[in-house]
């Protein structure tokens, strides 16, 4: 018998997944935008860089910013 708790996605993930596939860039961008105001400044900067990278199909290394 499997006694492991099953993953329950947060409400914001459920809401965004009704519009976009969880495997799409648009899902990631929508979730970042939805959570943006709850982030601290450093997290907002990382979110902006992530959204830019997703939009322009580029990579960025978070470790290189330190």
C-alpha positions in Angstrom: 0.0 0.0 0.0 1.3 3.5 -0.9 1.3 5.7 2.3 3.2 8.5 0.6 1.3 11.8 0.6 0.3 12.8 -2.9 1.4 16.1 -4.4 -1.3 18.8 -4.2 -0.4 21.8 -6.4 -1.0 25.2 -4.9 -4.1 27.1 -5.9 -2.2 29.5 -8.2 -0.7 26.6 -10.1 -4.1 25.0 -10.5 -5.5 28.3 -11.8 -2.7 28.9 -14.3 -2.8 25.3 -15.5 -6.4 25.8 -16.6 -5.2 28.3 -19.2 -1.7 27.0 -20.1 0.0 23.6 -20.3 2.3 23.2 -17.3 5.0 22.3 -19.8 4.8 25.6 -21.7 6.8 28.8 -21.3 3.6 30.8 -21.0 2.7 28.8 -17.9 6.0 29.6 -16.3 5.7 33.3 -17.2 2.2 33.5 -16.0 3.1 31.9 -12.7 6.0 34.2 -12.2 3.9 37.3 -12.9 1.2 36.0 -10.5 3.7 35.5 -7.7 5.8 38.6 -8.5 4.3 41.0 -5.9 4.9 38.5 -3.1 8.6 38.2 -3.9 11.4 40.1 -2.2 13.6 42.4 -4.4 16.3 39.7 -5.1 13.6 37.2 -6.1 11.9 39.8 -8.3 15.2 40.4 -10.1 15.7 36.7 -10.7 12.1 36.4 -11.9 12.6 39.3 -14.4 15.7 37.7 -15.8 13.9 34.3 -16.0 11.0 35.9 -17.9 13.4 37.7 -20.2 15.3 34.5 -20.9 12.0 32.6 -21.6 10.7 35.3 -23.9 14.0 35.5 -25.9 14.9 31.8 -25.7 18.1 32.5 -23.9 19.8 31.0 -20.9 21.2 32.7 -17.9 23.1 31.3 -15.0 21.9 32.6 -11.6 25.3 31.7 -10.1 27.0 34.1 -12.4 25.2 37.1 -10.9 26.8 36.7 -7.5 
